[in-house]
Amino acid sequence: MHYDYKPQGVCARMIHFDLDDQGCIHNVSFESGCNGNLKAISKLVEGKKAGEIADILEGNTCGFRGTSCADQFSKALKQAI
């Protein structure tokens, strides 16, 4: 199943990802944001269980913000599962 998530309070404008029937993450991409870091996150989470990744990334902050693109991705994953 494909998901599109509009994050709040971060530089990324949209997060796209797929979850397979076993709840594993595939094809993660972010629109805008810190290009290199977000590409790295996408590679690191490929094929991993959505719930585990959501728990790991939840609460991560960026600078003065109370959230981050990784934290917003965790929210997207939790919403999807």
mmCIF file of the N, C-alpha and C atoms, coordinates in Angstrom:
data_MODEL
# 
_entry.id   MODEL 
# 
loop_
_atom_site.group_PDB 
_atom_site.id 
_atom_site.type_symbol 
_atom_site.label_atom_id 
_atom_site.label_alt_id 
_atom_site.label_comp_id 
_atom_site.label_asym_id 
_atom_site.label_entity_id 
_atom_site.label_seq_id 
_atom_site.pdbx_PDB_ins_code 
_atom_site.Cartn_x 
_atom_site.Cartn_y 
_atom_site.Cartn_z 
_atom_site.occupancy 
_atom_site.B_iso_or_equiv 
_atom_site.pdbx_formal_charge 
_atom_site.auth_seq_id 
_atom_site.auth_comp_id 
_atom_site.auth_asym_id 
_atom_site.auth_atom_id 
_atom_site.pdbx_PDB_model_num 
ATOM 1   N N  . MET A 1 1  ? 0.851  -1.169 0.000  1.00 0.00 ? 1  MET A N  1 
ATOM 2   C CA . MET A 1 1  ? 0.000  0.000  0.000  1.00 0.00 ? 1  MET A CA 1 
ATOM 3   C C  . MET A 1 1  ? 0.899  1.236  0.000  1.00 0.00 ? 1  MET A C  1 
ATOM 4   N N  . HIS A 1 2  ? 0.554  2.201  -0.810 1.00 0.00 ? 2  HIS A N  1 
ATOM 5   C CA . HIS A 1 2  ? 1.320  3.443  -0.909 1.00 0.00 ? 2  HIS A CA 1 
ATOM 6   C C  . HIS A 1 2  ? 0.708  4.503  -0.001 1.00 0.00 ? 2  HIS A C  1 
ATOM 7   N N  . TYR A 1 3  ? 1.576  5.297  0.635  1.00 0.00 ? 3  TYR A N  1 
ATOM 8   C CA . TYR A 1 3  ? 1.131  6.375  1.530  1.00 0.00 ? 3  TYR A CA 1 
ATOM 9   C C  . TYR A 1 3  ? 1.843  7.669  1.185  1.00 0.00 ? 3  TYR A C  1 
ATOM 10  N N  . ASP A 1 4  ? 1.106  8.769  1.317  1.00 0.00 ? 4  ASP A N  1 
ATOM 11  C CA . ASP A 1 4  ? 1.637  10.120 1.188  1.00 0.00 ? 4  ASP A CA 1 
ATOM 12  C C  . ASP A 1 4  ? 1.254  10.850 2.471  1.00 0.00 ? 4  ASP A C  1 
ATOM 13  N N  . TYR A 1 5  ? 2.236  11.468 3.111  1.00 0.00 ? 5  TYR A N  1 
ATOM 14  C CA . TYR A 1 5  ? 1.995  12.133 4.391  1.00 0.00 ? 5  TYR A CA 1 
ATOM 15  C C  . TYR A 1 5  ? 2.535  13.551 4.321  1.00 0.00 ? 5  TYR A C  1 
ATOM 16  N N  . LYS A 1 6  ? 1.701  14.513 4.722  1.00 0.00 ? 6  LYS A N  1 
ATOM 17  C CA . LYS A 1 6  ? 2.115  15.921 4.745  1.00 0.00 ? 6  LYS A CA 1 
ATOM 18  C C  . LYS A 1 6  ? 2.610  16.253 6.149  1.00 0.00 ? 6  LYS A C  1 
ATOM 19  N N  . PRO A 1 7  ? 3.926  16.391 6.316  1.00 0.00 ? 7  PRO A N  1 
ATOM 20  C CA . PRO A 1 7  ? 4.484  16.668 7.643  1.00 0.00 ? 7  PRO A CA 1 
ATOM 21  C C  . PRO A 1 7  ? 4.203  18.103 8.094  1.00 0.00 ? 7  PRO A C  1 
ATOM 22  N N  . GLN A 1 8  ? 4.280  18.309 9.393  1.00 0.00 ? 8  GLN A N  1 
ATOM 23  C CA . GLN A 1 8  ? 4.032  19.618 9.991  1.00 0.00 ? 8  GLN A CA 1 
ATOM 24  C C  . GLN A 1 8  ? 5.287  20.102 10.716 1.00 0.00 ? 8  GLN A C  1 
ATOM 25  N N  . GLY A 1 9  ? 5.639  21.376 10.529 1.00 0.00 ? 9  GLY A N  1 
ATOM 26  C CA . GLY A 1 9  ? 6.711  22.007 11.295 1.00 0.00 ? 9  GLY A CA 1 
ATOM 27  C C  . GLY A 1 9  ? 8.123  21.650 10.880 1.00 0.00 ? 9  GLY A C  1 
ATOM 28  N N  . VAL A 1 10 ? 8.291  21.103 9.676  1.00 0.00 ? 10 VAL A N  1 
ATOM 29  C CA . VAL A 1 10 ? 9.628  20.724 9.191  1.00 0.00 ? 10 VAL A CA 1 
ATOM 30  C C  . VAL A 1 10 ? 9.814  21.238 7.762  1.00 0.00 ? 10 VAL A C  1 
ATOM 31  N N  . CYS A 1 11 ? 11.024 21.115 7.268  1.00 0.00 ? 11 CYS A N  1 
ATOM 32  C CA . CYS A 1 11 ? 11.335 21.587 5.914  1.00 0.00 ? 11 CYS A CA 1 
ATOM 33  C C  . CYS A 1 11 ? 10.749 20.702 4.821  1.00 0.00 ? 11 CYS A C  1 
ATOM 34  N N  . ALA A 1 12 ? 10.674 19.409 5.081  1.00 0.00 ? 12 ALA A N  1 
ATOM 35  C CA . ALA A 1 12 ? 10.101 18.498 4.078  1.00 0.00 ? 12 ALA A CA 1 
ATOM 36  C C  . ALA A 1 12 ? 8.629  18.845 3.857  1.00 0.00 ? 12 ALA A C  1 
ATOM 37  N N  . ARG A 1 13 ? 8.219  18.827 2.599  1.00 0.00 ? 13 ARG A N  1 
ATOM 38  C CA . ARG A 1 13 ? 6.829  19.165 2.270  1.00 0.00 ? 13 ARG A CA 1 
ATOM 39  C C  . ARG A 1 13 ? 5.929  17.946 2.160  1.00 0.00 ? 13 ARG A C  1 
ATOM 40  N N  . MET A 1 14 ? 6.530  16.773 1.896  1.00 0.00 ? 14 MET A N  1 
ATOM 41  C CA . MET A 1 14 ? 5.739  15.560 1.745  1.00 0.00 ? 14 MET A CA 1 
ATOM 42  C C  . MET A 1 14 ? 6.649  14.355 1.974  1.00 0.00 ? 14 MET A C  1 
ATOM 43  N N  . ILE A 1 15 ? 6.073  13.300 2.531  1.00 0.00 ? 15 ILE A N  1 
ATOM 44  C CA . ILE A 1 15 ? 6.781  12.041 2.715  1.00 0.00 ? 15 ILE A CA 1 
ATOM 45  C C  . ILE A 1 15 ? 5.985  10.962 1.991  1.00 0.00 ? 15 ILE A C  1 
ATOM 46  N N  . HIS A 1 16 ? 6.669  10.193 1.163  1.00 0.00 ? 16 HIS A N  1 
ATOM 47  C CA . HIS A 1 16 ? 6.041  9.103  0.406  1.00 0.00 ? 16 HIS A CA 1 
ATOM 48  C C  . HIS A 1 16 ? 6.690  7.792  0.837  1.00 0.00 ? 16 HIS A C  1 
ATOM 49  N N  . PHE A 1 17 ? 5.880  6.741  0.972  1.00 0.00 ? 17 PHE A N  1 
ATOM 50  C CA . PHE A 1 17 ? 6.434  5.427  1.309  1.00 0.00 ? 17 PHE A CA 1 
ATOM 51  C C  . PHE A 1 17 ? 5.401  4.348  1.025  1.00 0.00 ? 17 PHE A C  1 
ATOM 52  N N  . ASP A 1 18 ? 5.889  3.118  0.964  1.00 0.00 ? 18 ASP A N  1 
ATOM 53  C CA . ASP A 1 18 ? 5.035  1.953  0.781  1.00 0.00 ? 18 ASP A CA 1 
ATOM 54  C C  . ASP A 1 18 ? 5.209  1.029  1.976  1.00 0.00 ? 18 ASP A C  1 
ATOM 55  N N  . LEU A 1 19 ? 4.133  0.323  2.334  1.00 0.00 ? 19 LEU A N  1 
ATOM 56  C CA . LEU A 1 19 ? 4.197  -0.747 3.326  1.00 0.00 ? 19 LEU A CA 1 
ATOM 57  C C  . LEU A 1 19 ? 3.696  -2.015 2.663  1.00 0.00 ? 19 LEU A C  1 
ATOM 58  N N  . ASP A 1 20 ? 4.439  -3.106 2.836  1.00 0.00 ? 20 ASP A N  1 
ATOM 59  C CA . ASP A 1 20 ? 3.992  -4.373 2.255  1.00 0.00 ? 20 ASP A CA 1 
ATOM 60  C C  . ASP A 1 20 ? 3.054  -5.084 3.231  1.00 0.00 ? 20 ASP A C  1 
ATOM 61  N N  . ASP A 1 21 ? 2.610  -6.276 2.863  1.00 0.00 ? 21 ASP A N  1 
ATOM 62  C CA . ASP A 1 21 ? 1.639  -7.022 3.672  1.00 0.00 ? 21 ASP A CA 1 
ATOM 63  C C  . ASP A 1 21 ? 2.177  -7.419 5.051  1.00 0.00 ? 21 ASP A C  1 
ATOM 64  N N  . GLN A 1 22 ? 3.495  -7.462 5.202  1.00 0.00 ? 22 GLN A N  1 
ATOM 65  C CA . GLN A 1 22 ? 4.102  -7.801 6.489  1.00 0.00 ? 22 GLN A CA 1 
ATOM 66  C C  . GLN A 1 22 ? 4.428  -6.559 7.321  1.00 0.00 ? 22 GLN A C  1 
ATOM 67  N N  . GLY A 1 23 ? 4.048  -5.381 6.825  1.00 0.00 ? 23 GLY A N  1 
ATOM 68  C CA . GLY A 1 23 ? 4.312  -4.145 7.560  1.00 0.00 ? 23 GLY A CA 1 
ATOM 69  C C  . GLY A 1 23 ? 5.723  -3.631 7.416  1.00 0.00 ? 23 GLY A C  1 
ATOM 70  N N  . CYS A 1 24 ? 6.395  -4.028 6.333  1.00 0.00 ? 24 CYS A N  1 
ATOM 71  C CA . CYS A 1 24 ? 7.759  -3.567 6.083  1.00 0.00 ? 24 CYS A CA 1 
ATOM 72  C C  . CYS A 1 24 ? 7.748  -2.355 5.155  1.00 0.00 ? 24 CYS A C  1 
ATOM 73  N N  . ILE A 1 25 ? 8.706  -1.472 5.382  1.00 0.00 ? 25 ILE A N  1 
ATOM 74  C CA . ILE A 1 25 ? 8.797  -0.193 4.682  1.00 0.00 ? 25 ILE A CA 1 
ATOM 75  C C  . ILE A 1 25 ? 9.579  -0.346 3.378  1.00 0.00 ? 25 ILE A C  1 
ATOM 76  N N  . HIS A 1 26 ? 9.085  0.330  2.322  1.00 0.00 ? 26 HIS A N  1 
ATOM 77  C CA . HIS A 1 26 ? 9.769  0.345  1.030  1.00 0.00 ? 26 HIS A CA 1 
ATOM 78  C C  . HIS A 1 26 ? 9.583  1.705  0.358  1.00 0.00 ? 26 HIS A C  1 
ATOM 79  N N  . ASN A 1 27 ? 10.530 2.055  -0.507 1.00 0.00 ? 27 ASN A N  1 
ATOM 80  C CA . ASN A 1 27 ? 10.403 3.217  -1.407 1.00 0.00 ? 27 ASN A CA 1 
ATOM 81  C C  . ASN A 1 27 ? 10.143 4.536  -0.695 1.00 0.00 ? 27 ASN A C  1 
ATOM 82  N N  . VAL A 1 28 ? 10.864 4.815  0.383  1.00 0.00 ? 28 VAL A N  1 
ATOM 83  C CA . VAL A 1 28 ? 10.688 6.066  1.121  1.00 0.00 ? 28 VAL A CA 1 
ATOM 84  C C  . VAL A 1 28 ? 11.329 7.211  0.351  1.00 0.00 ? 28 VAL A C  1 
ATOM 85  N N  . SER A 1 29 ? 10.596 8.314  0.237  1.00 0.00 ? 29 SER A N  1 
ATOM 86  C CA . SER A 1 29 ? 11.163 9.529  -0.344 1.00 0.00 ? 29 SER A CA 1 
ATOM 87  C C  . SER A 1 29 ? 10.550 10.748 0.341  1.00 0.00 ? 29 SER A C  1 
ATOM 88  N N  . PHE A 1 30 ? 11.363 11.785 0.440  1.00 0.00 ? 30 PHE A N  1 
ATOM 89  C CA . PHE A 1 30 ? 10.946 13.042 1.053  1.00 0.00 ? 30 PHE A CA 1 
ATOM 90  C C  . PHE A 1 30 ? 11.036 14.136 0.003  1.00 0.00 ? 30 PHE A C  1 
ATOM 91  N N  . GLU A 1 31 ? 10.063 15.040 -0.014 1.00 0.00 ? 31 GLU A N  1 
ATOM 92  C CA . GLU A 1 31 ? 10.130 16.221 -0.875 1.00 0.00 ? 31 GLU A CA 1 
ATOM 93  C C  . GLU A 1 31 ? 10.681 17.372 -0.043 1.00 0.00 ? 31 GLU A C  1 
ATOM 94  N N  . SER A 1 32 ? 11.787 17.945 -0.486 1.00 0.00 ? 32 SER A N  1 
ATOM 95  C CA . SER A 1 32 ? 12.516 19.019 0.216  1.00 0.00 ? 32 SER A CA 1 
ATOM 96  C C  . SER A 1 32 ? 13.184 18.468 1.462  1.00 0.00 ? 32 SER A C  1 
ATOM 97  N N  . GLY A 1 33 ? 13.658 19.348 2.320  1.00 0.00 ? 33 GLY A N  1 
ATOM 98  C CA . GLY A 1 33 ? 14.358 18.928 3.518  1.00 0.00 ? 33 GLY A CA 1 
ATOM 99  C C  . GLY A 1 33 ? 15.848 18.749 3.264  1.00 0.00 ? 33 GLY A C  1 
ATOM 100 N N  . CYS A 1 34 ? 16.545 18.180 4.222  1.00 0.00 ? 34 CYS A N  1 
ATOM 101 C CA . CYS A 1 34 ? 17.995 17.957 4.150  1.00 0.00 ? 34 CYS A CA 1 
ATOM 102 C C  . CYS A 1 34 ? 18.262 16.733 3.283  1.00 0.00 ? 34 CYS A C  1 
ATOM 103 N N  . ASN A 1 35 ? 18.566 16.971 2.041  1.00 0.00 ? 35 ASN A N  1 
ATOM 104 C CA . ASN A 1 35 ? 18.637 15.935 1.022  1.00 0.00 ? 35 ASN A CA 1 
ATOM 105 C C  . ASN A 1 35 ? 19.470 14.720 1.433  1.00 0.00 ? 35 ASN A C  1 
ATOM 106 N N  . GLY A 1 36 ? 20.693 14.929 1.829  1.00 0.00 ? 36 GLY A N  1 
ATOM 107 C CA . GLY A 1 36 ? 21.568 13.811 2.167  1.00 0.00 ? 36 GLY A CA 1 
ATOM 108 C C  . GLY A 1 36 ? 21.067 13.010 3.360  1.00 0.00 ? 36 GLY A C  1 
ATOM 109 N N  . ASN A 1 37 ? 20.658 13.700 4.415  1.00 0.00 ? 37 ASN A N  1 
ATOM 110 C CA . ASN A 1 37 ? 20.168 13.011 5.609  1.00 0.00 ? 37 ASN A CA 1 
ATOM 111 C C  . ASN A 1 37 ? 18.899 12.219 5.318  1.00 0.00 ? 37 ASN A C  1 
ATOM 112 N N  . LEU A 1 38 ? 18.017 12.788 4.543  1.00 0.00 ? 38 LEU A N  1 
ATOM 113 C CA . LEU A 1 38 ? 16.756 12.107 4.266  1.00 0.00 ? 38 LEU A CA 1 
ATOM 114 C C  . LEU A 1 38 ? 16.947 10.927 3.322  1.00 0.00 ? 38 LEU A C  1 
ATOM 115 N N  . LYS A 1 39 ? 17.904 11.031 2.402  1.00 0.00 ? 39 LYS A N  1 
ATOM 116 C CA . LYS A 1 39 ? 18.239 9.874  1.563  1.00 0.00 ? 39 LYS A CA 1 
ATOM 117 C C  . LYS A 1 39 ? 18.807 8.755  2.425  1.00 0.00 ? 39 LYS A C  1 
ATOM 118 N N  . ALA A 1 40 ? 19.623 9.122  3.413  1.00 0.00 ? 40 ALA A N  1 
ATOM 119 C CA . ALA A 1 40 ? 20.209 8.126  4.311  1.00 0.00 ? 40 ALA A CA 1 
ATOM 120 C C  . ALA A 1 40 ? 19.123 7.423  5.118  1.00 0.00 ? 40 ALA A C  1 
ATOM 121 N N  . ILE A 1 41 ? 18.185 8.186  5.665  1.00 0.00 ? 41 ILE A N  1 
ATOM 122 C CA . ILE A 1 41 ? 17.069 7.581  6.399  1.00 0.00 ? 41 ILE A CA 1 
ATOM 123 C C  . ILE A 1 41 ? 16.329 6.605  5.499  1.00 0.00 ? 41 ILE A C  1 
ATOM 124 N N  . SER A 1 42 ? 16.062 7.017  4.273  1.00 0.00 ? 42 SER A N  1 
ATOM 125 C CA . SER A 1 42 ? 15.337 6.164  3.331  1.00 0.00 ? 42 SER A CA 1 
ATOM 126 C C  . SER A 1 42 ? 16.058 4.838  3.113  1.00 0.00 ? 42 SER A C  1 
ATOM 127 N N  . LYS A 1 43 ? 17.381 4.876  2.981  1.00 0.00 ? 43 LYS A N  1 
ATOM 128 C CA . LYS A 1 43 ? 18.162 3.649  2.783  1.00 0.00 ? 43 LYS A CA 1 
ATOM 129 C C  . LYS A 1 43 ? 18.179 2.789  4.049  1.00 0.00 ? 43 LYS A C  1 
ATOM 130 N N  . LEU A 1 44 ? 18.315 3.432  5.197  1.00 0.00 ? 44 LEU A N  1 
ATOM 131 C CA . LEU A 1 44 ? 18.419 2.693  6.455  1.00 0.00 ? 44 LEU A CA 1 
ATOM 132 C C  . LEU A 1 44 ? 17.126 1.968  6.834  1.00 0.00 ? 44 LEU A C  1 
ATOM 133 N N  . VAL A 1 45 ? 15.981 2.518  6.449  1.00 0.00 ? 45 VAL A N  1 
ATOM 134 C CA . VAL A 1 45 ? 14.709 1.918  6.855  1.00 0.00 ? 45 VAL A CA 1 
ATOM 135 C C  . VAL A 1 45 ? 14.154 0.930  5.829  1.00 0.00 ? 45 VAL A C  1 
ATOM 136 N N  . GLU A 1 46 ? 14.735 0.847  4.658  1.00 0.00 ? 46 GLU A N  1 
ATOM 137 C CA . GLU A 1 46 ? 14.240 -0.034 3.596  1.00 0.00 ? 46 GLU A CA 1 
ATOM 138 C C  . GLU A 1 46 ? 14.155 -1.479 4.097  1.00 0.00 ? 46 GLU A C  1 
ATOM 139 N N  . GLY A 1 47 ? 12.961 -2.055 3.998  1.00 0.00 ? 47 GLY A N  1 
ATOM 140 C CA . GLY A 1 47 ? 12.740 -3.444 4.374  1.00 0.00 ? 47 GLY A CA 1 
ATOM 141 C C  . GLY A 1 47 ? 12.537 -3.697 5.854  1.00 0.00 ? 47 GLY A C  1 
ATOM 142 N N  . LYS A 1 48 ? 12.605 -2.646 6.672  1.00 0.00 ? 48 LYS A N  1 
ATOM 143 C CA . LYS A 1 48 ? 12.445 -2.794 8.120  1.00 0.00 ? 48 LYS A CA 1 
ATOM 144 C C  . LYS A 1 48 ? 10.959 -2.702 8.500  1.00 0.00 ? 48 LYS A C  1 
ATOM 145 N N  . LYS A 1 49 ? 10.626 -3.243 9.675  1.00 0.00 ? 49 LYS A N  1 
ATOM 146 C CA . LYS A 1 49 ? 9.252  -3.211 10.185 1.00 0.00 ? 49 LYS A CA 1 
ATOM 147 C C  . LYS A 1 49 ? 8.868  -1.778 10.570 1.00 0.00 ? 49 LYS A C  1 
ATOM 148 N N  . ALA A 1 50 ? 7.709  -1.345 10.125 1.00 0.00 ? 50 ALA A N  1 
ATOM 149 C CA . ALA A 1 50 ? 7.249  0.026  10.341 1.00 0.00 ? 50 ALA A CA 1 
ATOM 150 C C  . ALA A 1 50 ? 7.144  0.380  11.819 1.00 0.00 ? 50 ALA A C  1 
ATOM 151 N N  . GLY A 1 51 ? 6.606  -0.515 12.630 1.00 0.00 ? 51 GLY A N  1 
ATOM 152 C CA . GLY A 1 51 ? 6.444  -0.234 14.052 1.00 0.00 ? 51 GLY A CA 1 
ATOM 153 C C  . GLY A 1 51 ? 7.767  -0.014 14.759 1.00 0.00 ? 51 GLY A C  1 
ATOM 154 N N  . GLU A 1 52 ? 8.760  -0.834 14.427 1.00 0.00 ? 52 GLU A N  1 
ATOM 155 C CA . GLU A 1 52 ? 10.085 -0.703 15.045 1.00 0.00 ? 52 GLU A CA 1 
ATOM 156 C C  . GLU A 1 52 ? 10.728 0.625  14.663 1.00 0.00 ? 52 GLU A C  1 
ATOM 157 N N  . ILE A 1 53 ? 10.651 0.983  13.406 1.00 0.00 ? 53 ILE A N  1 
ATOM 158 C CA . ILE A 1 53 ? 11.246 2.236  12.935 1.00 0.00 ? 53 ILE A CA 1 
ATOM 159 C C  . ILE A 1 53 ? 10.512 3.432  13.533 1.00 0.00 ? 53 ILE A C  1 
ATOM 160 N N  . ALA A 1 54 ? 9.201  3.368  13.615 1.00 0.00 ? 54 ALA A N  1 
ATOM 161 C CA . ALA A 1 54 ? 8.421  4.461  14.209 1.00 0.00 ? 54 ALA A CA 1 
ATOM 162 C C  . ALA A 1 54 ? 8.857  4.695  15.651 1.00 0.00 ? 54 ALA A C  1 
ATOM 163 N N  . ASP A 1 55 ? 9.065  3.617  16.405 1.00 0.00 ? 55 ASP A N  1 
ATOM 164 C CA . ASP A 1 55 ? 9.501  3.752  17.806 1.00 0.00 ? 55 ASP A CA 1 
ATOM 165 C C  . ASP A 1 55 ? 10.896 4.354  17.910 1.00 0.00 ? 55 ASP A C  1 
ATOM 166 N N  . ILE A 1 56 ? 11.781 3.979  16.997 1.00 0.00 ? 56 ILE A N  1 
ATOM 167 C CA . ILE A 1 56 ? 13.157 4.496  17.023 1.00 0.00 ? 56 ILE A CA 1 
ATOM 168 C C  . ILE A 1 56 ? 13.195 5.984  16.697 1.00 0.00 ? 56 ILE A C  1 
ATOM 169 N N  . LEU A 1 57 ? 12.444 6.411  15.679 1.00 0.00 ? 57 LEU A N  1 
ATOM 170 C CA . LEU A 1 57 ? 12.509 7.798  15.200 1.00 0.00 ? 57 LEU A CA 1 
ATOM 171 C C  . LEU A 1 57 ? 11.643 8.767  15.993 1.00 0.00 ? 57 LEU A C  1 
ATOM 172 N N  . GLU A 1 58 ? 10.668 8.263  16.716 1.00 0.00 ? 58 GLU A N  1 
ATOM 173 C CA . GLU A 1 58 ? 9.744  9.121  17.457 1.00 0.00 ? 58 GLU A CA 1 
ATOM 174 C C  . GLU A 1 58 ? 10.478 10.002 18.456 1.00 0.00 ? 58 GLU A C  1 
ATOM 175 N N  . GLY A 1 59 ? 10.158 11.291 18.444 1.00 0.00 ? 59 GLY A N  1 
ATOM 176 C CA . GLY A 1 59 ? 10.723 12.237 19.396 1.00 0.00 ? 59 GLY A CA 1 
ATOM 177 C C  . GLY A 1 59 ? 12.022 12.891 18.959 1.00 0.00 ? 59 GLY A C  1 
ATOM 178 N N  . ASN A 1 60 ? 12.567 12.481 17.812 1.00 0.00 ? 60 ASN A N  1 
ATOM 179 C CA . ASN A 1 60 ? 13.789 13.105 17.298 1.00 0.00 ? 60 ASN A CA 1 
ATOM 180 C C  . ASN A 1 60 ? 13.491 14.570 16.953 1.00 0.00 ? 60 ASN A C  1 
ATOM 181 N N  . THR A 1 61 ? 14.381 15.472 17.343 1.00 0.00 ? 61 THR A N  1 
ATOM 182 C CA . THR A 1 61 ? 14.151 16.895 17.059 1.00 0.00 ? 61 THR A CA 1 
ATOM 183 C C  . THR A 1 61 ? 15.199 17.423 16.094 1.00 0.00 ? 61 THR A C  1 
ATOM 184 N N  . CYS A 1 62 ? 14.911 18.591 15.525 1.00 0.00 ? 62 CYS A N  1 
ATOM 185 C CA . CYS A 1 62 ? 15.819 19.252 14.588 1.00 0.00 ? 62 CYS A CA 1 
ATOM 186 C C  . CYS A 1 62 ? 15.976 20.707 15.032 1.00 0.00 ? 62 CYS A C  1 
ATOM 187 N N  . GLY A 1 63 ? 17.171 21.055 15.470 1.00 0.00 ? 63 GLY A N  1 
ATOM 188 C CA . GLY A 1 63 ? 17.423 22.427 15.902 1.00 0.00 ? 63 GLY A CA 1 
ATOM 189 C C  . GLY A 1 63 ? 16.476 22.844 17.006 1.00 0.00 ? 63 GLY A C  1 
ATOM 190 N N  . PHE A 1 64 ? 15.868 24.003 16.840 1.00 0.00 ? 64 PHE A N  1 
ATOM 191 C CA . PHE A 1 64 ? 14.964 24.564 17.844 1.00 0.00 ? 64 PHE A CA 1 
ATOM 192 C C  . PHE A 1 64 ? 13.548 23.998 17.754 1.00 0.00 ? 64 PHE A C  1 
ATOM 193 N N  . ARG A 1 65 ? 13.291 23.210 16.730 1.00 0.00 ? 65 ARG A N  1 
ATOM 194 C CA . ARG A 1 65 ? 11.940 22.662 16.548 1.00 0.00 ? 65 ARG A CA 1 
ATOM 195 C C  . ARG A 1 65 ? 11.699 21.516 17.530 1.00 0.00 ? 65 ARG A C  1 
ATOM 196 N N  . GLY A 1 66 ? 10.461 21.308 17.856 1.00 0.00 ? 66 GLY A N  1 
ATOM 197 C CA . GLY A 1 66 ? 10.091 20.190 18.724 1.00 0.00 ? 66 GLY A CA 1 
ATOM 198 C C  . GLY A 1 66 ? 9.858  18.913 17.942 1.00 0.00 ? 66 GLY A C  1 
ATOM 199 N N  . THR A 1 67 ? 10.199 18.924 16.665 1.00 0.00 ? 67 THR A N  1 
ATOM 200 C CA . THR A 1 67 ? 10.005 17.772 15.787 1.00 0.00 ? 67 THR A CA 1 
ATOM 201 C C  . THR A 1 67 ? 11.136 17.750 14.767 1.00 0.00 ? 67 THR A C  1 
ATOM 202 N N  . SER A 1 68 ? 11.087 16.804 13.857 1.00 0.00 ? 68 SER A N  1 
ATOM 203 C CA . SER A 1 68 ? 12.067 16.696 12.776 1.00 0.00 ? 68 SER A CA 1 
ATOM 204 C C  . SER A 1 68 ? 11.417 15.902 11.651 1.00 0.00 ? 68 SER A C  1 
ATOM 205 N N  . CYS A 1 69 ? 12.095 15.817 10.533 1.00 0.00 ? 69 CYS A N  1 
ATOM 206 C CA . CYS A 1 69 ? 11.567 14.996 9.435  1.00 0.00 ? 69 CYS A CA 1 
ATOM 207 C C  . CYS A 1 69 ? 11.479 13.532 9.868  1.00 0.00 ? 69 CYS A C  1 
ATOM 208 N N  . ALA A 1 70 ? 12.457 13.074 10.648 1.00 0.00 ? 70 ALA A N  1 
ATOM 209 C CA . ALA A 1 70 ? 12.419 11.690 11.144 1.00 0.00 ? 70 ALA A CA 1 
ATOM 210 C C  . ALA A 1 70 ? 11.234 11.486 12.084 1.00 0.00 ? 70 ALA A C  1 
ATOM 211 N N  . ASP A 1 71 ? 10.987 12.439 12.981 1.00 0.00 ? 71 ASP A N  1 
ATOM 212 C CA . ASP A 1 71 ? 9.853  12.367 13.895 1.00 0.00 ? 71 ASP A CA 1 
ATOM 213 C C  . ASP A 1 71 ? 8.542  12.384 13.111 1.00 0.00 ? 71 ASP A C  1 
ATOM 214 N N  . GLN A 1 72 ? 8.465  13.223 12.094 1.00 0.00 ? 72 GLN A N  1 
ATOM 215 C CA . GLN A 1 72 ? 7.263  13.280 11.267 1.00 0.00 ? 72 GLN A CA 1 
ATOM 216 C C  . GLN A 1 72 ? 7.068  11.970 10.503 1.00 0.00 ? 72 GLN A C  1 
ATOM 217 N N  . PHE A 1 73 ? 8.155  11.347 10.068 1.00 0.00 ? 73 PHE A N  1 
ATOM 218 C CA . PHE A 1 73 ? 8.064  10.050 9.411  1.00 0.00 ? 73 PHE A CA 1 
ATOM 219 C C  . PHE A 1 73 ? 7.523  9.013  10.383 1.00 0.00 ? 73 PHE A C  1 
ATOM 220 N N  . SER A 1 74 ? 7.943  9.081  11.643 1.00 0.00 ? 74 SER A N  1 
ATOM 221 C CA . SER A 1 74 ? 7.412  8.139  12.653 1.00 0.00 ? 74 SER A CA 1 
ATOM 222 C C  . SER A 1 74 ? 5.904  8.327  12.813 1.00 0.00 ? 74 SER A C  1 
ATOM 223 N N  . LYS A 1 75 ? 5.435  9.573  12.775 1.00 0.00 ? 75 LYS A N  1 
ATOM 224 C CA . LYS A 1 75 ? 4.001  9.847  12.863 1.00 0.00 ? 75 LYS A CA 1 
ATOM 225 C C  . LYS A 1 75 ? 3.273  9.277  11.648 1.00 0.00 ? 75 LYS A C  1 
ATOM 226 N N  . ALA A 1 76 ? 3.876  9.426  10.468 1.00 0.00 ? 76 ALA A N  1 
ATOM 227 C CA . ALA A 1 76 ? 3.289  8.884  9.244  1.00 0.00 ? 76 ALA A CA 1 
ATOM 228 C C  . ALA A 1 76 ? 3.186  7.368  9.326  1.00 0.00 ? 76 ALA A C  1 
ATOM 229 N N  . LEU A 1 77 ? 4.234  6.732  9.814  1.00 0.00 ? 77 LEU A N  1 
ATOM 230 C CA . LEU A 1 77 ? 4.221  5.276  9.938  1.00 0.00 ? 77 LEU A CA 1 
ATOM 231 C C  . LEU A 1 77 ? 3.151  4.806  10.922 1.00 0.00 ? 77 LEU A C  1 
ATOM 232 N N  . LYS A 1 78 ? 3.071  5.462  12.065 1.00 0.00 ? 78 LYS A N  1 
ATOM 233 C CA . LYS A 1 78 ? 2.073  5.086  13.064 1.00 0.00 ? 78 LYS A CA 1 
ATOM 234 C C  . LYS A 1 78 ? 0.662  5.260  12.523 1.00 0.00 ? 78 LYS A C  1 
ATOM 235 N N  . GLN A 1 79 ? 0.450  6.322  11.773 1.00 0.00 ? 79 GLN A N  1 
ATOM 236 C CA . GLN A 1 79 ? -0.856 6.548  11.156 1.00 0.00 ? 79 GLN A CA 1 
ATOM 237 C C  . GLN A 1 79 ? -1.177 5.449  10.138 1.00 0.00 ? 79 GLN A C  1 
ATOM 238 N N  . ALA A 1 80 ? -0.174 5.020  9.407  1.00 0.00 ? 80 ALA A N  1 
ATOM 239 C CA . ALA A 1 80 ? -0.364 4.008  8.366  1.00 0.00 ? 80 ALA A CA 1 
ATOM 240 C C  . ALA A 1 80 ? -0.642 2.616  8.953  1.00 0.00 ? 80 ALA A C  1 
ATOM 241 N N  . ILE A 1 81 ? 0.013  2.314  10.081 1.00 0.00 ? 81 ILE A N  1 
ATOM 242 C CA . ILE A 1 81 ? -0.186 0.991  10.660 1.00 0.00 ? 81 ILE A CA 1 
ATOM 243 C C  . ILE A 1 81 ? -1.303 1.012  11.679 1.00 0.00 ? 81 ILE A C  1 
# 
